[in-house]
């Protein structure tokens, strides 16, 4: 996870995306990985994928303010 976040911070989005996707294949309800992958998808203009990740977050943790604000 921390490597995925590090790649996100330094702008290596494809690498971060790949790491987070592998993590989500193992742990599909990892809310932190979904947050970061949703952000990466948005940055890379993959809006449908970003929305999908954020919708998954809202299903898992509906009261989280960050996801609600990011989705709007």
C-alpha positions in Angstrom: 0.0 0.0 0.0 2.7 2.5 1.0 4.5 2.0 -2.3 1.3 2.8 -4.2 0.8 6.0 -2.2 4.4 6.9 -2.8 4.1 6.5 -6.5 0.9 8.6 -6.4 2.7 11.4 -4.6 5.6 11.5 -7.0 3.3 11.4 -10.1 4.0 7.8 -11.2 0.3 7.1 -11.7 0.5 4.0 -13.9 2.8 2.3 -11.3 0.6 3.4 -8.4 -2.5 2.2 -10.3 -1.0 -1.3 -10.9 0.0 -1.7 -7.3 -3.4 -0.7 -5.9 -5.2 -2.8 -8.4 -3.2 -5.9 -7.4 -4.0 -5.1 -3.8 -7.7 -4.8 -4.5 -7.7 -8.1 -6.3 -6.6 -9.6 -3.0 -8.6 -7.4 -0.7 -11.5 -5.9 -2.6 -12.9 -3.8 0.2 -9.7 -2.0 1.1 -11.0 1.5 1.5 -7.6 3.2 1.4 -6.7 1.5 -1.9 -10.1 2.4 -3.4 -9.6 6.1 -2.4 -6.2 6.3 -4.0 -7.1 4.4 -7.1 -10.2 6.5 -7.5 -8.0 9.6 -7.2 -5.5 8.2 -9.8 -8.3 7.4 -12.2 -9.6 10.9 -11.9 -6.2 12.4 -12.5 -5.7 10.2 -15.5 -9.1 11.3 -16.8 -10.6 7.8 -16.4 -13.7 9.2 -15.0 -16.0 6.2 -15.2 -13.4 4.1 -13.3 -13.0 6.8 -10.8 -16.8 7.0 -10.2 -16.9 3.2 -9.9 -14.2 3.2 -7.2 -15.9 6.0 -5.3 -19.3 4.2 -5.5 -17.6 1.1 -4.1 -16.3 3.2 -1.2 -19.7 4.6 -0.5 -21.2 1.1 -0.3 -18.5 0.0 2.1 -18.3 3.1 4.2 -21.3 5.3 3.5 -20.7 7.9 6.2 -17.2 8.8 5.1 -17.1 12.5 4.3 -14.1 12.3 2.0 -15.8 10.0 -0.5 -19.0 12.0 -0.4 -17.1 15.2 -1.2 -15.0 13.6 -3.8 -18.0 12.1 -5.5 -19.7 15.5 -5.8 
